[in-house]
Amino acid sequence: MQPVIELDGLVVRFGERPILKELSGSFSGRAIGLLGPNGAGKSTLINTLLGFHKPAAGTARILGRDIRSEARAVRALTGYMPENDAFIANMSGVRFVRLMAELSGLPREQAMERAHEAFFYVGLGEARYRNIGTYSLGMKQMAKLAQAVVHGPRLLFLDEPTNGLDPPARRRMIQLIQEIAGRGDVHLVISSHLLRDVEECCDQVLILRDGRIAAFCNLEEERRANRRFLELETRGSSEDFIRDVERMGCETAVSSTGRLKLVLPDGLQIRSLYELACARQVQIRRLHHKRDSLEDIFLKAMENGHGRL
């Protein structure tokens, strides 16, 4: 399978300040979530892949096309829904989306036809002749999605697609994104500060921290994996208990609330934990199964600063 995005020692600087620091990796997900704290480099990475920032070193490839030497081809293959509004307020929605389609390389007549189709697709067909300046926030978000998909891109960048939406509008946006991803002919990169959005839409996650890749994981594999993840609330001196549990092959961690988190190895039964607790005079007050959530993965990446590739 051809990688969707390849990063090859990618470095981006603003003046003397490094923003992206030698990013390398190959990503082939149907929908890739891009996460990281403010200032991590998410928007800079998207803008660099789209050709808005010139790399100081290294390069990247989109569906096999080099962003340095094949920038025009890359733009024809990609659609972009920016976080911030970039409309011509006194232009009707359909005229604006037609303009975006023409800028993406479609002939004028085909661009107009596709603009109408895009507006009906996102649910704004009745409002397509209104000036964009009269649109509500939710309508503007849908119009941004319409202009991103109008020319039939093979890779779609969505930057904070549910930003500011009320619950019904957010649900509609998520459904559209899931529908696009489910078709299989378009790949997506979704940058969001809402972990829930990424968890609902993406099968892979790339986490940035301080301009570097902090973690990369396949959510589908994480969801399929039957990791025996337990959380225990105990009473009594637990140091010896934890040490013995680790000798039995468990991965352990103590949360900020004092609860003990365990990943059981294959073959170890929960009954063995109770027997060990009894021998160590530790009382297990509460035990429940817990699987790694995206929040767990994200927080671990922020703590460790590195992850799987």
Backbone torsions as a table, in degrees:
resi	resn	phi	psi	omega
1	MET	NA	132.8	178.9
2	GLN	-70.5	130.9	177.4
3	PRO	-61.1	144.9	176.4
4	VAL	-75.3	-48.4	-179.8
5	ILE	-130.7	131.2	173.2
6	GLU	-122.7	126.5	176.1
7	LEU	-108.6	128.6	-174.5
8	ASP	-127.6	84.6	179.3
9	GLY	61.5	36.9	-173.0
10	LEU	-70.6	125.2	178.2
11	VAL	-127.5	132.3	175.5
12	VAL	-129.7	132.5	177.5
13	ARG	-124.8	144.3	168.4
14	PHE	-108.2	104.8	-170.6
15	GLY	67.5	-125.7	177.7
16	GLU	-95.5	-2.3	-174.8
17	ARG	-89.7	119.6	177.4
18	PRO	-74.9	131.4	179.2
19	ILE	-106.4	-50.2	173.7
20	LEU	-110.9	131.9	-167.5
21	LYS	-120.9	90.3	173.5
22	GLU	53.5	57.4	178.2
23	LEU	-77.6	130.9	177.3
24	SER	-138.8	143.1	178.2
25	GLY	159.0	163.3	-180.0
26	SER	-127.6	130.0	-172.4
27	PHE	-131.6	129.4	-173.7
28	SER	-129.1	20.2	-175.9
29	GLY	-70.2	155.7	174.1
30	ARG	-67.8	-41.4	176.8
31	ALA	-141.3	115.0	-175.4
32	ILE	-105.5	122.1	175.4
33	GLY	-85.2	136.6	178.9
34	LEU	-114.8	113.7	-175.2
35	LEU	-122.7	161.9	176.4
36	GLY	157.8	155.8	177.8
37	PRO	-67.6	168.2	176.2
38	ASN	-56.1	134.2	-179.6
39	GLY	85.1	5.2	-178.0
40	ALA	-74.9	-22.1	179.6
41	GLY	113.4	11.2	-176.6
42	LYS	-62.4	-54.4	-178.5
43	SER	-65.0	-36.7	178.1
44	THR	-62.7	-40.2	178.8
45	LEU	-63.8	-46.4	179.2
46	ILE	-60.6	-47.1	-178.3
47	ASN	-65.0	-32.0	176.9
48	THR	-70.2	-43.2	178.9
49	LEU	-63.1	-30.1	179.2
50	LEU	-85.1	-6.0	176.9
51	GLY	93.7	7.9	-179.0
52	PHE	-80.9	-25.0	175.9
53	HIS	-120.6	138.2	179.2
54	LYS	-90.4	128.5	178.1
55	PRO	-62.3	142.5	173.6
56	ALA	-80.7	-26.1	177.5
57	ALA	-159.0	159.9	179.6
58	GLY	70.4	-171.4	179.5
59	THR	-157.0	-175.7	175.7
60	ALA	-148.5	158.1	177.6
61	ARG	-129.2	136.9	176.1
62	ILE	-110.6	114.1	-178.9
63	LEU	49.8	41.6	176.8
64	GLY	86.0	-5.8	-178.8
65	ARG	-98.5	127.9	-177.2
66	ASP	-74.3	130.7	-176.5
67	ILE	-69.6	-19.5	179.3
68	ARG	-82.9	-50.2	-171.7
69	SER	-96.9	-14.3	-177.2
70	GLU	-129.4	44.6	-174.9
71	ALA	-61.0	-39.6	-179.6
72	ARG	-63.4	-42.9	179.2
73	ALA	-65.3	-38.2	178.6
74	VAL	-61.8	-43.4	-178.4
75	ARG	-66.8	-32.1	177.6
76	ALA	-69.5	-27.8	-177.9
77	LEU	-86.4	-14.1	-170.5
78	THR	-117.2	151.6	170.3
79	GLY	-122.7	150.3	-172.9
80	TYR	-136.8	122.1	172.8
81	MET	-107.4	101.6	-174.7
82	PRO	-74.0	159.4	176.8
83	GLU	-68.5	-44.4	-176.9
84	ASN	-92.2	147.5	178.7
85	ASP	-65.8	140.4	177.0
86	ALA	-142.2	58.1	-176.1
87	PHE	-100.5	163.1	165.7
88	ILE	-100.0	104.7	-164.4
89	ALA	-60.3	-35.7	-175.7
90	ASN	-94.1	18.2	177.2
91	MET	-105.6	139.6	178.6
92	SER	-65.6	154.7	-177.6
93	GLY	-56.9	-45.1	-175.8
94	VAL	-69.6	-34.6	176.6
95	ARG	-66.8	-39.2	179.8
96	PHE	-64.8	-46.7	-178.5
97	VAL	-67.3	-35.4	174.6
98	ARG	-60.9	-41.8	178.0
99	LEU	-60.4	-44.3	179.2
100	MET	-63.1	-36.9	178.3
101	ALA	-65.7	-40.4	178.0
102	GLU	-65.2	-41.3	178.4
103	LEU	-63.9	-24.3	178.3
104	SER	-86.4	-1.1	172.8
105	GLY	111.0	0.6	179.8
106	LEU	-80.2	143.0	173.6
107	PRO	-61.4	157.0	-171.9
108	ARG	-55.8	-49.8	-176.6
109	GLU	-66.5	-43.6	178.7
110	GLN	-65.0	-36.5	179.5
111	ALA	-61.5	-43.0	179.5
112	MET	-65.5	-42.5	178.5
113	GLU	-61.2	-44.8	-179.2
114	ARG	-68.7	-31.9	178.5
115	ALA	-62.9	-44.2	176.8
116	HIS	-61.1	-44.2	-179.7
117	GLU	-61.8	-42.1	-178.5
118	ALA	-64.1	-39.5	179.9
119	PHE	-66.2	-41.5	177.5
120	PHE	-67.3	-34.9	-179.2
121	TYR	-62.1	-41.2	-177.9
122	VAL	-88.6	2.5	175.3
123	GLY	88.4	19.3	-179.5
124	LEU	-114.1	22.6	-176.0
125	GLY	-56.1	-38.8	-177.5
126	GLU	-73.6	-17.4	-176.6
127	ALA	-107.3	10.2	-171.1
128	ARG	-69.5	-21.5	179.8
129	TYR	-94.1	-3.9	176.8
130	ARG	-78.5	151.1	175.2
131	ASN	-66.0	139.9	-177.0
132	ILE	-62.3	-29.1	179.3
133	GLY	-61.5	-18.1	179.3
134	THR	-93.5	-2.9	-176.9
135	TYR	-73.8	148.4	170.5
136	SER	-73.5	170.8	179.1
137	LEU	-58.3	-44.8	-179.6
138	GLY	-63.4	-39.0	178.5
139	MET	-66.5	-38.0	178.4
140	LYS	-64.4	-39.0	177.5
141	GLN	-62.0	-41.8	178.9
142	MET	-66.8	-37.2	177.4
143	ALA	-64.4	-37.5	177.0
144	LYS	-64.0	-37.9	177.1
145	LEU	-67.2	-39.9	179.9
146	ALA	-59.5	-44.7	-178.9
147	GLN	-70.8	-22.8	179.6
148	ALA	-76.3	-30.1	-175.0
149	VAL	-102.7	-7.1	-168.1
150	VAL	-60.2	-33.3	-175.5
151	HIS	-94.9	9.1	177.2
152	GLY	68.9	53.1	-178.3
153	PRO	-70.1	160.3	175.5
154	ARG	-96.1	-17.5	176.1
155	LEU	-134.8	128.8	-175.0
156	LEU	-119.0	122.9	175.3
157	PHE	-98.3	123.2	178.7
158	LEU	-119.3	113.9	-177.5
159	ASP	-103.5	109.4	-178.5
160	GLU	51.5	59.4	-173.1
161	PRO	-66.5	-23.3	-179.2
162	THR	-103.7	14.9	-176.2
163	ASN	-56.9	120.1	174.8
164	GLY	77.5	4.9	-176.8
165	LEU	-81.5	144.5	173.6
166	ASP	-76.3	166.7	-173.5
167	PRO	-53.5	-46.3	179.2
168	PRO	-63.4	-40.9	179.6
169	ALA	-67.6	-37.4	177.2
170	ARG	-62.7	-44.3	-179.5
171	ARG	-60.9	-40.7	178.2
172	ARG	-64.1	-43.0	179.3
173	MET	-63.0	-45.3	179.2
174	ILE	-60.6	-42.2	179.5
175	GLN	-61.6	-41.9	178.4
176	LEU	-64.0	-43.4	179.8
177	ILE	-62.9	-44.0	178.7
178	GLN	-62.6	-38.1	178.9
179	GLU	-65.2	-43.7	178.3
180	ILE	-61.7	-46.6	-179.4
181	ALA	-64.6	-36.8	-177.1
182	GLY	-70.0	-20.8	-179.7
183	ARG	-66.5	-31.1	176.1
184	GLY	88.4	-6.9	-179.0
185	ASP	-100.8	-2.8	-179.9
186	VAL	-131.7	131.7	172.5
187	HIS	-95.2	152.7	-178.5
188	LEU	-128.7	146.1	166.3
189	VAL	-121.5	119.8	-174.5
190	ILE	-116.9	113.9	176.3
191	SER	-98.5	125.2	-177.8
192	SER	-155.4	149.3	172.3
193	HIS	-91.4	-2.4	179.0
194	LEU	-97.7	106.5	-178.4
195	LEU	-60.2	-31.8	-179.1
196	ARG	-62.1	-40.9	179.1
197	ASP	-60.9	-46.6	-178.5
198	VAL	-65.5	-42.0	-178.2
199	GLU	-64.3	-34.4	-178.0
200	GLU	-78.3	-25.2	-170.2
201	CYS	-112.1	-22.2	-165.7
202	CYS	-109.1	152.6	173.6
203	ASP	-108.5	-12.5	174.1
204	GLN	-136.1	155.2	-179.2
205	VAL	-135.9	130.3	174.4
206	LEU	-114.1	123.2	-176.9
207	ILE	-112.4	126.2	177.3
208	LEU	-104.9	147.3	171.9
209	ARG	-147.2	124.3	177.9
210	ASP	53.2	42.3	175.4
211	GLY	77.4	7.5	179.6
212	ARG	-124.7	162.5	176.0
213	ILE	-79.5	115.1	179.9
214	ALA	-88.7	-31.3	179.7
215	ALA	-165.8	151.9	171.3
216	PHE	-141.6	130.3	179.5
217	CYS	-144.7	154.6	176.4
218	ASN	-95.2	107.7	-177.2
219	LEU	-64.7	-33.8	179.3
220	GLU	-61.9	-42.6	177.9
221	GLU	-67.0	-38.8	177.8
222	GLU	-62.5	-39.5	-179.3
223	ARG	-69.5	-35.7	-179.1
224	ARG	-77.6	-28.3	-176.3
225	ALA	-65.8	132.1	179.3
226	ASN	-95.9	64.9	178.8
227	ARG	-72.6	128.8	-176.3
228	ARG	-86.9	83.2	-172.3
229	PHE	-101.7	117.0	-178.6
230	LEU	-118.2	153.0	173.3
231	GLU	-126.1	126.1	-175.2
232	LEU	-118.5	139.6	169.7
233	GLU	-110.9	118.5	-172.9
234	THR	-120.4	163.0	173.5
235	ARG	-132.4	137.1	-177.9
236	GLY	113.5	174.7	-179.9
237	SER	-71.0	114.8	-170.9
238	SER	-105.7	1.0	-176.1
239	GLU	-61.9	-48.0	179.1
240	ASP	-66.4	-37.1	179.3
241	PHE	-60.9	-45.9	-179.8
242	ILE	-64.5	-41.7	-179.8
243	ARG	-62.3	-41.9	179.4
244	ASP	-68.8	-36.2	177.8
245	VAL	-63.2	-40.2	178.4
246	GLU	-66.1	-35.4	177.1
247	ARG	-64.4	-25.8	178.5
248	MET	-80.6	-0.5	176.4
249	GLY	100.1	7.6	-179.8
250	CYS	-81.2	144.3	166.5
251	GLU	-87.0	134.6	-175.0
252	THR	-130.5	154.3	173.7
253	ALA	-158.2	146.1	177.9
254	VAL	-108.1	124.0	-178.3
255	SER	-75.7	170.7	179.9
256	SER	-64.3	-21.6	178.8
257	THR	-89.6	1.1	178.7
258	GLY	90.3	0.1	178.7
259	ARG	-79.0	146.4	-178.0
260	LEU	-95.3	126.1	177.2
261	LYS	-105.7	134.1	-177.7
262	LEU	-131.4	145.5	165.9
263	VAL	-116.6	114.6	-176.2
264	LEU	-78.4	137.3	173.5
265	PRO	-73.5	161.3	177.8
266	ASP	-59.1	137.0	176.6
267	GLY	94.1	-18.0	-179.8
268	LEU	-87.2	126.4	-178.5
269	GLN	-94.9	151.4	179.2
270	ILE	-60.8	-31.2	179.3
271	ARG	-55.9	-33.9	-179.7
272	SER	-65.3	-31.3	178.2
273	LEU	-66.5	-42.3	179.4
274	TYR	-66.3	-38.2	178.1
275	GLU	-64.3	-42.0	179.3
276	LEU	-67.5	-41.4	178.3
277	ALA	-60.5	-41.2	178.8
278	CYS	-63.1	-42.3	-179.6
279	ALA	-65.6	-32.2	-178.6
280	ARG	-95.2	5.8	179.9
281	GLN	56.2	42.3	175.1
282	VAL	-109.7	131.9	-179.6
283	GLN	-96.7	123.3	174.5
284	ILE	-88.7	106.6	-176.4
285	ARG	-82.0	-31.6	-177.3
286	ARG	-154.5	140.7	178.8
287	LEU	-144.2	129.9	174.5
288	HIS	-148.1	154.3	179.9
289	HIS	-76.0	142.3	179.3
290	LYS	-149.5	130.9	177.6
291	ARG	-105.7	153.8	178.4
292	ASP	-56.1	120.2	172.3
293	SER	-91.7	169.5	176.2
294	LEU	-61.5	-33.6	177.4
295	GLU	-62.2	-42.0	177.7
296	ASP	-60.9	-44.9	-178.9
297	ILE	-63.3	-42.6	-178.7
298	PHE	-64.9	-47.6	-178.3
299	LEU	-64.3	-37.5	178.0
300	LYS	-64.2	-39.5	178.2
301	ALA	-64.7	-37.8	179.2
302	MET	-67.7	-30.9	179.5
303	GLU	-77.9	-43.3	-172.5
304	ASN	-87.8	-33.6	180.0
305	GLY	76.6	9.5	174.8
306	HIS	-154.3	161.0	-178.5
307	GLY	-160.0	-167.0	-174.4
308	ARG	-80.6	145.2	173.4
309	LEU	-136.0	NA	NA
